[in-house]
Amino acid sequence: MKFDRKKSLEEYGKTLFELQQKLKDYEKIENKDELRKNYGSQILTEKNLDGEIWKKFPQNPKYLVSNKGRIKYDGKIQPQTHEINPETGEPKWGYLVLEDKNLRQDYIYNFVAFSFLGKIEGDGMHVHHITNDGYDNSVDNLVLLTAVEHSLVHGFKIGVI
């Protein structure tokens, strides 16, 4: 999702409010596991998914990134897994990375944001999951926000994150 910061103050505030509401609406869904079965991160078939678009990853053209949140390396779909917390050895649920540790270790949402949303390394922009579900890394579920916008959407007080 592209976020237009050139809107009027009223429209800008309304968009941030709508992002907050989408988080609340998603939280009401009871069976998220059933929903997640359809996410690109869970589908390893080499066939393109319905409406799937592939782009070269700007940092390394050996990677292709799908608008559905799938990654190919050297033409092959790469399995995704949870990031492991180095301090506890436990999975960080909802933070997906490539399973093959020899490949780039970055969050899948960053691959998608760099390839489809124009994110730039070191730009300070946050990648926000519109539904707050880190398993859905499709471009339609991601938006670039400033740190302040991200805090507002999640209901945090400014400076207290």
Backbone bond lengths (Angstrom), bond angles and torsions (degrees), N, CA, C in turn:
res aa  C-N    CA-C-N  psi(-1)  N-CA   C-N-CA  omega(-1)  CA-C   N-CA-C  phi
1 M - - - 1.456 - - 1.528 107.94 -
2 K 1.292 116.48 131.82 1.464 120.85 174.66 1.528 108.28 -90.41
3 F 1.320 115.92 135.32 1.461 122.24 -177.76 1.517 107.98 -107.68
4 D 1.336 117.60 116.75 1.460 122.92 -175.90 1.525 110.05 -90.14
5 R 1.329 116.06 109.18 1.462 120.99 179.92 1.530 112.77 -86.92
6 K 1.325 117.09 1.29 1.463 120.79 -179.32 1.523 111.36 -93.98
7 K 1.315 117.14 6.33 1.461 122.05 178.83 1.521 109.66 -70.26
8 S 1.333 115.77 166.99 1.457 119.69 173.13 1.524 108.08 -64.33
9 L 1.308 116.07 159.58 1.463 121.12 -179.61 1.527 110.72 -56.73
10 E 1.323 116.39 -39.17 1.466 120.80 179.82 1.536 110.80 -64.90
11 E 1.334 117.47 -45.33 1.470 121.00 179.65 1.525 110.91 -67.34
12 Y 1.324 116.34 -37.41 1.468 122.07 178.45 1.528 110.09 -61.67
13 G 1.329 116.41 -48.19 1.460 121.42 178.32 1.520 111.54 -62.64
14 K 1.332 116.49 -39.00 1.464 121.06 178.75 1.530 110.63 -62.91
15 T 1.332 117.55 -40.64 1.463 120.94 179.44 1.524 110.61 -64.16
16 L 1.332 118.02 -43.68 1.469 120.77 177.30 1.525 110.52 -62.14
17 F 1.336 116.88 -40.67 1.461 121.09 178.43 1.532 110.15 -63.03
18 E 1.346 117.26 -42.97 1.471 121.01 179.10 1.525 110.97 -61.93
19 L 1.331 117.56 -37.82 1.465 120.48 176.87 1.533 110.48 -63.82
20 Q 1.338 116.61 -39.75 1.469 120.05 176.19 1.526 110.66 -62.04
21 Q 1.335 116.75 -42.65 1.461 121.10 -178.36 1.527 111.49 -64.21
22 K 1.333 117.41 -37.41 1.465 120.38 179.40 1.528 110.59 -63.87
23 L 1.333 117.02 -35.94 1.467 120.13 175.46 1.528 110.12 -62.09
24 K 1.325 116.07 -46.06 1.463 120.84 -178.62 1.529 111.01 -65.10
25 D 1.338 116.57 -41.68 1.465 120.20 179.61 1.519 111.09 -62.97
26 Y 1.318 117.04 -41.09 1.461 120.41 -179.03 1.524 110.89 -66.12
27 E 1.321 117.01 -37.32 1.469 120.92 179.75 1.520 111.65 -60.55
28 K 1.332 118.26 -25.98 1.464 122.20 -178.42 1.531 112.30 -75.92
29 I 1.333 118.22 -16.13 1.463 120.81 -179.01 1.513 108.91 -69.23
30 E 1.321 116.24 126.17 1.462 121.77 -175.81 1.525 113.20 -75.98
31 N 1.333 118.12 -52.32 1.458 121.60 -172.45 1.533 111.34 -104.61
32 K 1.319 115.84 76.90 1.459 120.61 -178.49 1.531 112.07 -68.98
33 D 1.336 117.97 -28.52 1.463 120.80 -179.87 1.526 111.12 -61.61
34 E 1.308 117.28 -38.86 1.461 121.34 178.71 1.533 109.91 -64.67
35 L 1.312 116.53 -41.50 1.467 122.56 178.21 1.520 111.14 -62.94
36 R 1.324 116.84 -40.43 1.463 122.34 -174.86 1.530 113.45 -67.93
37 K 1.319 117.71 -21.08 1.467 120.91 179.86 1.526 111.55 -60.26
38 N 1.317 117.11 -23.44 1.460 121.90 -177.58 1.523 113.76 -94.56
39 Y 1.316 117.80 -1.37 1.456 120.34 -179.64 1.517 110.27 -73.42
40 G 1.326 116.41 146.50 1.456 121.57 179.69 1.511 113.63 -54.95
41 S 1.321 117.55 -33.56 1.470 121.36 -178.42 1.517 112.04 -62.86
42 Q 1.332 117.63 -19.39 1.458 121.88 -177.10 1.523 113.16 -97.76
43 I 1.333 117.25 -6.40 1.461 121.29 -173.13 1.530 109.68 -109.68
44 L 1.329 116.42 114.37 1.462 121.00 -174.85 1.532 113.43 -101.72
45 T 1.325 117.56 3.65 1.449 119.93 179.04 1.531 110.43 -61.10
46 E 1.318 116.16 146.84 1.464 120.32 179.25 1.530 111.66 -78.27
47 K 1.336 116.80 -15.34 1.465 120.10 178.93 1.517 109.18 -68.84
48 N 1.334 115.29 147.97 1.452 118.84 174.87 1.525 109.83 -69.30
49 L 1.321 115.66 142.05 1.457 121.48 175.05 1.522 108.20 -78.27
50 D 1.299 116.68 162.28 1.459 121.73 179.85 1.533 109.93 -57.54
51 G 1.321 117.55 122.26 1.462 122.33 179.05 1.515 114.96 75.59
52 E 1.310 117.62 13.18 1.468 121.13 -176.74 1.524 111.45 -76.41
53 I 1.322 115.18 134.92 1.462 123.62 178.37 1.521 107.69 -124.38
54 W 1.333 116.76 136.51 1.468 121.87 -179.87 1.514 110.24 -112.30
55 K 1.344 116.59 138.10 1.467 122.59 175.46 1.523 109.07 -131.72
56 K 1.328 115.15 152.12 1.470 119.75 174.30 1.515 108.76 -69.43
57 F 1.322 115.22 140.25 1.460 121.67 176.27 1.527 107.26 -74.72
58 P 1.340 119.20 122.38 1.467 121.12 -174.41 1.530 115.16 -56.33
59 Q 1.333 118.12 -31.56 1.463 120.67 -177.24 1.526 113.11 -81.78
60 N 1.341 117.88 -18.19 1.459 120.40 -179.07 1.531 108.90 -163.28
61 P 1.336 118.00 107.54 1.468 121.02 -176.04 1.530 115.17 -67.83
62 K 1.349 118.48 -4.55 1.463 119.55 173.99 1.531 110.78 -72.32
63 Y 1.338 116.33 -16.48 1.455 121.62 178.11 1.532 109.05 -98.14
64 L 1.312 115.56 137.93 1.456 122.04 168.51 1.516 106.98 -115.17
65 V 1.321 115.45 138.96 1.460 120.99 -176.22 1.521 108.28 -120.83
66 S 1.316 115.28 135.37 1.457 122.14 -178.41 1.524 110.67 -98.77
67 N 1.333 116.03 148.13 1.464 120.76 174.50 1.528 111.67 -66.02
68 K 1.325 117.03 -9.97 1.467 122.47 177.46 1.531 112.20 -94.63
69 G 1.343 116.93 0.15 1.465 120.45 177.56 1.510 114.18 90.36
70 R 1.332 116.99 19.38 1.466 119.91 177.09 1.525 108.91 -102.35
71 I 1.328 115.92 153.53 1.458 122.32 -177.29 1.530 108.97 -126.15
72 K 1.337 114.92 135.68 1.469 120.15 171.73 1.522 107.44 -114.90
73 Y 1.319 115.64 141.67 1.462 120.93 172.10 1.521 106.28 -126.14
74 D 1.323 115.89 127.31 1.464 121.68 -175.13 1.533 110.84 49.77
75 G 1.331 115.70 39.69 1.455 121.31 174.03 1.515 116.24 83.16
76 K 1.323 118.88 2.12 1.462 121.43 -176.99 1.532 110.89 -117.17
77 I 1.341 115.43 132.47 1.469 120.62 176.67 1.524 109.44 -58.47
78 Q 1.330 116.01 133.29 1.465 121.32 -178.09 1.538 110.80 -104.00
79 P 1.331 116.81 128.56 1.471 119.64 175.32 1.535 110.65 -63.12
80 Q 1.318 114.78 149.40 1.460 121.61 179.11 1.521 109.46 -115.88
81 T 1.322 114.44 152.24 1.455 119.95 179.55 1.524 108.87 -145.61
82 H 1.324 115.64 174.20 1.467 120.60 177.85 1.517 109.82 -74.45
83 E 1.317 115.56 143.96 1.463 119.26 170.10 1.531 107.04 -66.30
84 I 1.321 115.80 145.55 1.464 120.86 178.10 1.524 108.86 -101.38
85 N 1.311 116.03 129.60 1.461 121.28 176.79 1.525 107.65 -69.61
86 P 1.356 118.44 117.75 1.461 120.32 -176.41 1.529 113.96 -64.42
87 E 1.327 117.26 -25.14 1.462 120.50 -178.90 1.532 112.36 -78.32
88 T 1.336 116.17 -36.77 1.462 119.36 -174.89 1.531 113.45 -108.64
89 G 1.336 116.78 -19.44 1.455 120.59 -175.85 1.524 112.62 76.41
90 E 1.324 116.69 4.67 1.464 122.39 -179.11 1.526 110.12 -92.38
91 P 1.341 116.48 151.71 1.471 119.29 176.76 1.526 111.25 -67.26
92 K 1.323 115.89 144.43 1.457 121.87 171.63 1.524 105.56 -94.79
93 W 1.314 117.86 97.13 1.453 122.87 -173.76 1.515 111.47 -60.35
94 G 1.331 114.93 128.45 1.459 120.60 177.18 1.512 114.04 91.88
95 Y 1.323 118.36 -3.26 1.457 121.44 176.83 1.522 107.35 -108.49
96 L 1.332 115.99 94.48 1.454 120.51 -174.28 1.527 112.30 -90.14
97 V 1.325 114.92 140.09 1.465 124.01 175.84 1.525 107.04 -133.56
98 L 1.329 116.65 171.68 1.456 119.88 175.89 1.518 109.44 -71.49
99 E 1.325 115.99 138.40 1.461 121.71 -177.80 1.529 112.46 -65.61
100 D 1.331 117.16 -37.58 1.462 122.27 -178.64 1.532 109.19 -74.77
101 K 1.312 116.57 109.37 1.471 122.03 -175.81 1.530 112.75 -68.27
102 N 1.343 117.77 -11.10 1.463 121.02 176.69 1.525 111.91 -81.65
103 L 1.322 116.58 -9.91 1.463 121.06 179.11 1.523 109.62 -96.74
104 R 1.337 116.04 171.93 1.462 121.23 -178.93 1.527 109.87 -54.05
105 Q 1.311 116.47 126.29 1.462 121.61 178.64 1.529 109.04 -98.95
106 D 1.303 113.76 93.09 1.455 122.42 178.64 1.525 106.38 -142.88
107 Y 1.307 116.81 158.21 1.455 119.62 177.63 1.523 109.42 -65.67
108 I 1.331 115.97 142.81 1.459 121.27 179.76 1.523 110.06 -59.17
109 Y 1.327 117.73 -37.51 1.458 119.27 179.88 1.519 111.95 -61.57
110 N 1.333 118.09 -29.55 1.463 119.83 176.40 1.526 111.86 -70.38
111 F 1.339 116.87 -40.27 1.467 119.44 175.26 1.532 109.59 -54.44
112 V 1.328 116.23 -46.75 1.466 121.53 -177.18 1.535 110.60 -67.74
113 A 1.318 117.06 -44.14 1.469 120.81 -178.55 1.537 111.80 -64.22
114 F 1.323 117.32 -41.75 1.461 120.39 177.28 1.524 110.87 -64.01
115 S 1.315 116.90 -39.58 1.461 121.49 -173.38 1.526 113.70 -83.05
116 F 1.333 117.68 -32.55 1.461 120.06 -173.08 1.528 114.91 -117.03
117 L 1.321 118.19 -26.28 1.470 120.28 -175.42 1.518 113.28 -105.36
118 G 1.335 116.89 -2.12 1.467 119.70 178.15 1.513 114.41 78.82
119 K 1.320 117.60 18.34 1.471 119.63 176.37 1.518 108.70 -60.23
120 I 1.316 115.38 143.53 1.463 122.63 -179.85 1.523 108.08 -120.69
121 E 1.341 115.98 135.90 1.472 121.87 179.07 1.533 109.67 -52.03
122 G 1.337 116.42 127.05 1.463 121.52 175.81 1.515 114.89 77.23
123 D 1.352 118.82 13.55 1.466 120.30 -177.01 1.533 113.14 -79.58
124 G 1.340 117.50 -7.68 1.458 120.88 178.83 1.519 114.78 80.61
125 M 1.326 116.93 -2.97 1.460 120.14 179.61 1.529 110.06 -77.55
126 H 1.305 115.74 143.31 1.461 122.41 177.66 1.523 108.75 -97.07
127 V 1.320 116.22 142.72 1.460 120.94 173.20 1.527 106.80 -95.24
128 H 1.324 115.84 116.88 1.462 121.98 -177.76 1.521 109.89 -105.57
129 H 1.338 116.65 130.98 1.465 122.22 171.42 1.528 107.14 -81.77
130 I 1.304 116.93 116.66 1.462 121.40 -175.03 1.525 111.57 -56.90
131 T 1.328 117.44 -40.20 1.463 120.74 179.42 1.527 112.38 -90.48
132 N 1.313 116.55 -4.15 1.466 123.58 -176.14 1.529 111.92 69.35
133 D 1.329 116.84 18.37 1.460 121.99 179.06 1.524 108.58 -105.30
134 G 1.321 116.08 105.20 1.457 122.12 -177.18 1.510 114.21 -70.20
135 Y 1.329 117.46 -6.06 1.462 120.14 175.30 1.525 110.87 -82.33
136 D 1.321 116.93 -20.93 1.467 121.80 179.32 1.522 108.45 -98.36
137 N 1.331 115.08 93.52 1.464 120.94 -179.43 1.520 111.80 -102.64
138 S 1.332 116.00 26.39 1.460 119.47 175.72 1.528 108.57 -71.22
139 V 1.320 115.94 151.29 1.460 120.43 -177.02 1.533 111.13 -60.73
140 D 1.335 117.18 -29.20 1.465 120.42 179.11 1.522 113.10 -70.08
141 N 1.319 117.72 -14.53 1.463 121.88 179.89 1.526 112.16 -104.73
142 L 1.331 117.68 7.01 1.466 121.44 -177.29 1.521 110.98 -121.70
143 V 1.325 115.28 146.50 1.456 121.76 175.22 1.526 107.72 -147.97
144 L 1.332 116.20 144.15 1.472 120.92 175.90 1.523 108.74 -87.40
145 L 1.328 115.91 129.00 1.460 122.23 179.06 1.522 109.72 -131.04
146 T 1.320 116.14 152.62 1.462 119.38 170.55 1.526 107.30 -71.38
147 A 1.309 116.82 167.94 1.471 120.73 179.01 1.534 110.69 -60.10
148 V 1.328 116.65 -40.88 1.468 120.68 -179.81 1.530 110.41 -65.97
149 E 1.339 116.57 -45.54 1.467 119.85 178.59 1.522 110.74 -60.03
150 H 1.323 116.13 -43.11 1.460 120.75 -179.29 1.526 110.05 -61.95
151 S 1.317 117.12 -42.35 1.467 120.91 177.64 1.526 111.10 -62.57
152 L 1.327 116.75 -42.15 1.466 120.40 179.79 1.521 111.63 -64.14
153 V 1.321 116.90 -43.33 1.460 120.61 -179.31 1.525 110.66 -61.44
154 H 1.325 116.50 -39.88 1.462 120.01 -179.46 1.530 112.25 -84.41
155 G 1.329 116.88 -2.49 1.448 120.38 175.71 1.518 114.46 81.58
156 F 1.319 116.79 16.23 1.464 119.80 177.67 1.516 109.72 -80.31
157 K 1.321 116.15 156.00 1.454 119.66 173.10 1.521 107.99 -79.42
158 I 1.303 116.99 145.26 1.462 121.59 -178.73 1.524 109.04 -57.96
159 G 1.328 115.68 130.58 1.454 122.09 177.44 1.516 114.07 84.69
160 V 1.332 117.34 -7.92 1.462 120.07 179.28 1.522 107.55 -117.16
161 I 1.315 115.48 91.79 1.473 119.41 -177.61 1.502 109.25 -116.85
